[in-house]
């Protein structure tokens, strides 16, 4: 009886481990897909501060803070340039 209980607990723990592992894999795939979509948006509209900011948000959520910072800096630069061009016009 003790061996059966031990095997049951081991099976349950194995199941929970693989379930957690699968969930993390799915989340990583979603983050990668989200980053790819926002990279495509930046490629389509390189002068759009919003595209750069959205890509920065996706990178930050994925823990890629340096890359996110560069995107935020690009968004800031494009915003300032856009405001300067609008004010000069």
Secondary structure, 3 states (H helix, E strand, C coil): CHHHHHHHHHHHHHHHHHHHHHHHHHHHHHHHHHHHHHHHHHHHCCCCHHHHHHHHHHHHHCCCHHHHHHHHHHHHHHHHHHHHHHHHC
